[in-house]
Structures are given as C-alpha cells and as structure tokens.
C-alpha cells in the first residue's frame, strides 16, 4: 500500500477512535440533557440539539457545514437485549 494511502487510513482510524472515545465520555450527559434529539458537535464543542433530521440539515446549511464536518448522535436509551 502506498505511504500516502497508509497515512490516510491511519488518520481516518484515529479520527474514528477519537470520535468513539468522545461519545463514550459525553453520551450519558447529553442523553440526560437532550433525550430524543440529535446532538451536533464539532471537535469537542457542542453546537446544537435538534429534534429531527430535517432540522439538522437546515441548521448545517445555515452554518455552511456538511455532515462530515460534525459529529451527530441521536440521544436515546439503549434498547434492552432479549436473550
């Protein structure tokens, strides 16, 4: 694999791991504050909580952002496991 491809893959992997770690730390707090809403974060900065995807799309357009520019999670309680 070419070095530039390896570097890009490694950078994407690091971003994914950082995003996962961020949500593991912040999800419980955001769930308490914004249940049933989409939380929008850029870097580690909270930007907004919106009720639906249409509102999310409008907000991103208003701010000149696109989905890859931000992290978004829907705040809901985990579903119970039925075994």
Backbone bond lengths (Angstrom), bond angles and torsions (degrees), N, CA, C in turn:
res aa  C-N    CA-C-N  psi(-1)  N-CA   C-N-CA  omega(-1)  CA-C   N-CA-C  phi
1 X - - - 1.454 - - 1.529 107.61 -
2 X 1.349 117.63 133.62 1.464 120.23 179.25 1.530 111.47 -61.73
3 X 1.323 115.99 150.20 1.466 121.70 -176.57 1.526 112.00 -58.04
4 X 1.343 117.41 -39.66 1.472 118.68 -178.77 1.527 111.44 -67.59
5 X 1.321 117.22 -33.05 1.467 120.37 176.64 1.521 109.55 -70.33
6 X 1.310 117.14 -43.35 1.468 120.93 177.29 1.517 110.54 -59.05
7 X 1.317 117.22 -43.19 1.462 121.09 179.77 1.525 110.78 -63.95
8 X 1.318 117.34 -41.41 1.467 120.90 179.18 1.526 111.13 -65.64
9 X 1.310 116.14 -41.29 1.472 120.24 178.51 1.523 109.91 -64.62
10 X 1.309 117.08 -43.63 1.466 121.03 179.68 1.527 111.00 -64.33
11 X 1.321 117.64 -40.32 1.462 120.94 178.23 1.537 110.67 -64.29
12 X 1.313 117.29 -42.22 1.471 121.30 178.03 1.522 110.89 -64.24
13 X 1.328 115.87 -40.30 1.461 120.22 178.19 1.522 111.01 -62.81
14 X 1.327 116.32 -43.76 1.468 120.59 178.75 1.519 111.44 -62.87
15 X 1.343 116.57 -42.59 1.470 119.93 178.27 1.528 110.66 -61.62
16 X 1.327 116.97 -42.68 1.468 120.98 179.66 1.521 110.96 -63.43
17 X 1.320 117.03 -42.64 1.466 120.44 178.55 1.526 111.30 -66.02
18 X 1.324 116.61 -40.44 1.467 120.46 177.55 1.519 111.04 -63.80
19 X 1.339 116.43 -41.92 1.461 120.16 179.30 1.527 110.57 -64.46
20 X 1.311 116.67 -43.42 1.466 120.13 178.67 1.525 111.22 -61.48
21 X 1.328 116.87 -44.08 1.471 120.92 178.76 1.533 110.70 -63.24
22 X 1.324 116.69 -40.93 1.468 120.77 178.37 1.526 110.54 -57.95
23 X 1.342 116.73 -51.04 1.459 119.83 -177.31 1.522 111.83 -67.39
24 X 1.319 118.03 -33.02 1.463 119.30 176.61 1.527 110.73 -62.48
25 X 1.327 116.72 -37.35 1.471 120.62 178.95 1.529 111.93 -75.99
26 X 1.323 117.98 -42.56 1.462 122.11 -168.07 1.526 115.18 -95.28
27 X 1.330 117.43 -22.00 1.468 120.26 -173.68 1.529 113.02 -54.19
28 X 1.345 119.92 -47.71 1.472 118.49 -177.93 1.537 113.01 -58.06
29 X 1.326 117.54 -41.63 1.459 120.71 179.79 1.521 111.35 -67.74
30 X 1.334 116.72 -45.84 1.467 119.63 178.89 1.524 111.34 -64.81
31 X 1.316 117.76 -34.68 1.465 120.61 178.08 1.525 110.49 -62.45
32 X 1.327 117.50 -41.32 1.472 120.89 178.09 1.524 111.13 -64.86
33 X 1.329 116.53 -39.59 1.463 120.75 -175.27 1.529 113.76 -81.73
34 X 1.331 116.71 -34.68 1.465 120.36 -170.75 1.527 112.89 -132.42
35 X 1.327 119.08 51.53 1.471 119.12 -178.82 1.524 111.15 -62.71
36 X 1.331 115.72 138.64 1.452 120.88 178.15 1.518 114.70 74.18
37 X 1.333 116.85 16.73 1.462 120.45 179.73 1.529 110.26 -126.59
38 X 1.314 115.24 161.63 1.459 121.61 173.15 1.526 107.79 -89.87
39 X 1.313 116.72 125.95 1.458 121.99 177.26 1.525 108.35 -98.86
40 X 1.333 115.49 132.39 1.468 122.55 -177.64 1.526 108.38 -113.84
41 X 1.338 115.61 126.72 1.460 122.08 -177.34 1.525 108.47 -132.59
42 X 1.329 116.09 140.81 1.470 120.92 173.14 1.515 107.20 -121.62
43 X 1.341 115.43 121.16 1.463 119.23 -172.02 1.513 107.19 67.64
44 X 1.319 116.79 -114.97 1.462 119.98 172.60 1.527 110.54 -120.73
45 X 1.338 116.32 15.32 1.457 121.76 -177.79 1.521 111.21 -96.74
46 X 1.335 115.90 123.92 1.458 121.73 175.13 1.523 108.48 -66.30
47 X 1.338 116.79 129.36 1.458 120.92 177.84 1.516 112.29 -104.93
48 X 1.345 116.57 -45.08 1.461 118.97 -174.90 1.519 110.52 -170.39
49 X 1.334 114.23 164.52 1.462 122.17 168.02 1.522 105.53 -126.72
50 X 1.325 116.28 129.74 1.467 121.10 -176.99 1.526 109.27 -128.88
51 X 1.342 117.02 152.98 1.460 120.11 -173.28 1.519 116.00 -77.35
52 X 1.351 117.27 -24.32 1.459 118.49 -175.57 1.523 110.96 -154.35
53 X 1.333 115.15 173.10 1.462 120.38 -176.51 1.533 112.11 -67.67
54 X 1.319 117.17 -32.00 1.465 119.88 178.09 1.531 110.07 -63.65
55 X 1.316 116.61 -43.42 1.470 120.91 177.32 1.525 110.47 -65.79
56 X 1.326 117.24 -37.64 1.465 121.00 177.35 1.524 110.50 -61.61
57 X 1.324 116.71 -47.48 1.462 121.66 179.94 1.531 110.74 -60.06
58 X 1.335 117.21 -43.52 1.468 121.36 -179.82 1.524 111.06 -64.61
59 X 1.317 116.48 -41.85 1.463 120.93 -179.88 1.528 111.54 -64.44
60 X 1.320 116.51 -45.39 1.469 119.90 178.96 1.523 110.67 -62.45
61 X 1.319 117.32 -41.33 1.468 120.97 178.49 1.533 110.34 -63.19
62 X 1.325 116.79 -42.74 1.469 121.55 179.35 1.528 111.02 -59.99
63 X 1.328 116.62 -38.75 1.468 121.61 -178.20 1.533 112.67 -88.85
64 X 1.328 117.71 -2.01 1.462 120.58 179.98 1.523 112.90 71.15
65 X 1.332 116.55 27.75 1.458 122.13 178.98 1.521 109.96 -108.65
66 X 1.313 116.44 160.40 1.463 121.19 172.64 1.520 107.83 -124.26
67 X 1.300 116.06 168.74 1.466 121.54 -175.32 1.535 113.27 -54.19
68 X 1.338 120.34 -40.88 1.467 118.63 179.09 1.537 113.98 -66.23
69 X 1.348 117.34 -15.80 1.463 120.89 -179.10 1.520 113.02 -78.08
70 X 1.328 117.55 -16.67 1.465 121.59 -172.81 1.530 111.09 -133.84
71 X 1.325 114.69 165.31 1.468 121.14 171.54 1.527 106.87 -105.43
72 X 1.322 116.62 137.18 1.466 121.38 -178.58 1.522 108.58 -133.48
73 X 1.323 115.84 135.56 1.466 121.09 173.74 1.515 109.02 -139.89
74 X 1.332 114.85 142.37 1.462 120.83 173.88 1.516 107.21 -87.52
75 X 1.326 116.33 129.06 1.464 121.38 -176.02 1.527 110.59 -90.08
76 X 1.332 114.94 108.86 1.464 119.92 176.36 1.518 108.64 -148.20
77 X 1.303 114.54 156.46 1.457 120.47 175.21 1.519 108.36 -65.91
78 X 1.324 117.40 143.55 1.468 119.08 176.02 1.527 110.71 -59.80
79 X 1.326 115.85 145.01 1.458 120.27 177.15 1.528 109.60 -73.00
80 X 1.321 116.86 141.72 1.473 118.46 178.01 1.522 111.23 -68.32
81 X 1.285 115.57 146.51 1.470 121.16 176.17 1.516 108.99 -89.39
82 X 1.303 115.62 130.40 1.458 120.23 175.69 1.516 107.48 -108.11
83 X 1.300 116.41 116.40 1.468 120.28 -179.50 1.509 111.06 -108.10
